[in-house]
Amino acid sequence: MSFITVNKLWKEYGDQVVLENLSLSVKQGEFCTLVGASGCGKSTFLKMLLGQETQTRGELLLEGEAFPGEPDRNRGIVFQRYSVFPHLTVRQNVLMGLELEQKPWLGKLFGGARKEALEKVDAMLESVGLSPSAHKWPHELSGGMQQRLAIAQSLIMRPRVLLLDEPFGALDPGIRGDMHDLLLKLWQETGTTIFMVTHDLKEGFYLGTRLLVFDKVRNDPHDPQAFGATITYDLPIGQTDRKLFEDIHESVSETARNQAA
Ligand SMILES: Nc1ncnc2c1ncn2[C@@H]1O[C@H](COP(=O)(O)OP(=O)(O)OP(=O)(O)O)[C@@H](O)[C@H]1O
């Protein structure tokens, strides 16, 4: 059964068509990588999955029901930067979600409940390789460590859907490789359904299970906002050849040039 169903989905901001006629069916546990020119609506699509934005037309369904209109614990998101709390230590950053969930008014757990929560936090920190830094402050961490913390912060809530908006965009290429390994390991451990936006087409070609290319098939040079992007390629990872890579690269680059013109 389809876990997430996108049916003839449109998103417009005033006269600007951002996404047009998107249709997609995603199974639970899939790892979809989203690529496309800047401004093609990838982040907007993630925001709709998160419940921060609503479509203007069409359907977005989670297990056959309309998507919850507000963010909830079923969905976690990690941005390129700055999604951790600077005034909390690494351990407190990860603990906070559990505290707010169980004690929304007080924001604090005590006794056995706190001990149990801390055990989960420590296991999560171990899983992302941050145990030795548990008592550090975010500013004492490298960029890669901060992103591992942001991922831990999301995953501790056991989201059914994890949304990643260019999570490794600000990291050095060497560190990105380590982050890919970590992400694949966490995805296998948790079985969560992942949507990850990346600007790096190569990353999209090998990470996860499915590549979704967001692109415009129509362009009006006199009115660049008249047409939105749609999913032009939906490919299983590992079955694409060099020619296809070059075709997609050329098409996405042309859209980027048109957007900039
Ligand atoms: N809240 C908003 N109000 C009006 N326009 C918006 C809003 N959010 C996004 N847009 C517009 O929608 C279009 C798509 O933006 P979006 O951030 O989704 O693209 P993107 O593909 O994620 O781009 P990038 O790769 O640069 O992050 C842009 O033209 C943007 O200006």
The ligand as an ORCA input file, in Angstrom:
! r2SCAN-3c Opt
* xyz 0 1
  N       6.225     31.708      1.413
  C       6.454     32.034      0.145
  N       5.812     33.063     -0.440
  C       6.011     33.361     -1.734
  N       6.864     32.693     -2.558
  C       7.534     31.667     -2.021
  C       7.369     31.275     -0.658
  N       8.168     30.200     -0.418
  C       8.804     29.940     -1.582
  N       8.422     30.813     -2.536
  C       8.885     30.830     -3.925
  O       8.699     29.532     -4.447
  C       9.746     29.185     -5.341
  C      10.324     27.850     -4.944
  O      11.062     28.003     -3.748
  P      11.776     26.767     -3.030
  O      12.540     27.307     -1.868
  O      10.769     25.713     -2.750
  O      12.747     26.248     -4.174
  P      13.943     25.221     -4.077
  O      13.840     24.326     -5.262
  O      13.962     24.562     -2.741
  O      15.177     26.195     -4.231
  P      16.675     26.086     -3.628
  O      17.272     24.893     -4.294
  O      17.312     27.379     -4.036
  O      16.546     25.935     -2.137
  C      10.756     30.341     -5.289
  O      10.562     31.159     -6.415
  C      10.382     31.066     -4.028
  O      10.663     32.439     -4.137
*
